[in-house]
Amino acid sequence: MIEIEFVGGAGTVTGSKYVVRTDRATVLLECGLFQGRRKESFERNRALPVDTAELDAVVLSHAHLDHSGALPVLWKQGYRGPVYATPATRDLCAPMLADAAALQLADARHIDKLIARGVDLDPVTPLYTHDDVLGVLELMFAIPYHRAETIAPGVSLTFHDAGHVLGSALVVLDIDDAGERLRFAFTGDLGRAGFPILRDPEVPGGAHVLLMESTYGDRLHPPLDETVDTLAATVRRTIDRGGKVIIPAFALERAQELIYTLGRLRALGQVPHCPVFVDSPLAVKVTDVFRLHPEAMRREVHDNGHSPFDFAGLTYISDVEDSKAINLSTDPAIIIAGSGMCEGGRVLHHLRASIEDPRCTVLIVGYQAEHTLGRRLVELRRDVKIFGVVRDRHADVVNLGGLSAHADQRALVEHAIAVRHRGPLRRVVLVHGEDAPRAALAGLLKDQGFPSVDVPAAGARLRL
């Protein structure tokens, strides 16, 4: 018996968790945080519906919090087995999870202050502490790409490059269950070909079942060159009218892609020489991890001998007082700050200071999940709540979907076809997508002759 249970990440793009069971082993793929409305998120994240006693291993595709952020909760529930990841993912999880714990504590304290002032909010409790983060980091084992490793009875793991973020992996499980052999491939989050820093996604061979993400299963990305042109034009327009460009960005990958792209645009004279601030202690630490792992990037990124993450006018901000000083200044600037969906972090302070200023622009550069502030900004709502206070949005909002590190509909279909060409693929299972994108992608795959395409609901189990 080989089956998979969809504990999370089915019908949504957050909270990825998939339990693979055989008669001899149980493996958890991903352990991500559910992100959305504060109360619902807390209730769904504080007690994971996973029996830690039955788990032999946890496998992590990459370090984004919607895939890794609940690992300390798993530790709190008693899990003490191994957690497998690539070397870069292992190194990235240290600052990512520590930052998540710190943000939860800061958010809880800030909400308490607002409640004390009479704001009608429910108090929140951090999901985990720094000690819980340290505990789960001790469980992590790094496995390089293309090296097979036995992780549970009858289960061998091999990582392939997913091209999504630094260290991201396509997960291949070779399962032997009482003589029944199955090669199970999981895309994690599938990246895009032709991006400037990371290598293109690889195609695993010999897979019988493909568990595939579907974030952009119903849409296409504009060409990267067109997106970069729009980025440059938005920056020029905002700076010319004396405003600030606020860019909510994930500290992992999106921030580094922006830094690299802005540096190239500056060198070509396509954006003005205004200050560029990376106001995120986490992004600073993550960028340092990038510098430690040139082997996980395109060779040409480092061929000129210069750091791809430094240029004149670029300042990395860690200190709180330096961050406050940015908002006190009225000078035009570009501010890259976390979090990517505007649900926490320093970007909220910059939004609070700029959202009512018509000279400013909020530049959205990544996917925004339902019920997040980022999604409400993309929907161009006039009234937005920041730190519990409703504010009138007068700043422009520009949505640059073309910078997404996720494969779009065409690339997802092409990847599934490529996997089929390299092996006896007989079943595709779509996860990590909202219902409409998954349904659209499922229809296209069936049109391409895939005999079995599953769109499982949360909590469902599929016999493989």
Secondary structure as GFF3:
##gff-version 3
##sequence-region A 1 464
A	DSSP	beta_strand	3	8	.	.	.	ID=ss1
A	DSSP	beta_strand	17	21	.	.	.	ID=ss2
A	DSSP	beta_strand	26	29	.	.	.	ID=ss3
A	DSSP	alpha_helix	38	46	.	.	.	ID=ss4
A	DSSP	three_ten_helix	52	54	.	.	.	ID=ss5
A	DSSP	beta_strand	57	59	.	.	.	ID=ss6
A	DSSP	alpha_helix	65	68	.	.	.	ID=ss7
A	DSSP	alpha_helix	71	76	.	.	.	ID=ss8
A	DSSP	beta_strand	83	85	.	.	.	ID=ss9
A	DSSP	alpha_helix	87	116	.	.	.	ID=ss10
A	DSSP	alpha_helix	130	137	.	.	.	ID=ss11
A	DSSP	beta_strand	140	142	.	.	.	ID=ss12
A	DSSP	beta_strand	149	152	.	.	.	ID=ss13
A	DSSP	beta_strand	155	161	.	.	.	ID=ss14
A	DSSP	beta_strand	169	177	.	.	.	ID=ss15
A	DSSP	beta_strand	180	186	.	.	.	ID=ss16
A	DSSP	beta_strand	209	213	.	.	.	ID=ss17
A	DSSP	alpha_helix	224	240	.	.	.	ID=ss18
A	DSSP	beta_strand	244	248	.	.	.	ID=ss19
A	DSSP	alpha_helix	254	267	.	.	.	ID=ss20
A	DSSP	beta_strand	276	279	.	.	.	ID=ss21
A	DSSP	alpha_helix	281	292	.	.	.	ID=ss22
A	DSSP	three_ten_helix	294	296	.	.	.	ID=ss23
A	DSSP	three_ten_helix	299	301	.	.	.	ID=ss24
A	DSSP	beta_strand	314	317	.	.	.	ID=ss25
A	DSSP	alpha_helix	320	328	.	.	.	ID=ss26
A	DSSP	beta_strand	333	337	.	.	.	ID=ss27
A	DSSP	alpha_helix	347	354	.	.	.	ID=ss28
A	DSSP	beta_strand	361	364	.	.	.	ID=ss29
A	DSSP	alpha_helix	373	378	.	.	.	ID=ss30
A	DSSP	beta_strand	383	386	.	.	.	ID=ss31
A	DSSP	beta_strand	389	392	.	.	.	ID=ss32
A	DSSP	beta_strand	396	399	.	.	.	ID=ss33
A	DSSP	three_ten_helix	401	403	.	.	.	ID=ss34
A	DSSP	alpha_helix	409	421	.	.	.	ID=ss35
A	DSSP	beta_strand	427	431	.	.	.	ID=ss36
A	DSSP	alpha_helix	435	447	.	.	.	ID=ss37
A	DSSP	beta_strand	453	454	.	.	.	ID=ss38
A	DSSP	beta_strand	461	463	.	.	.	ID=ss39
###
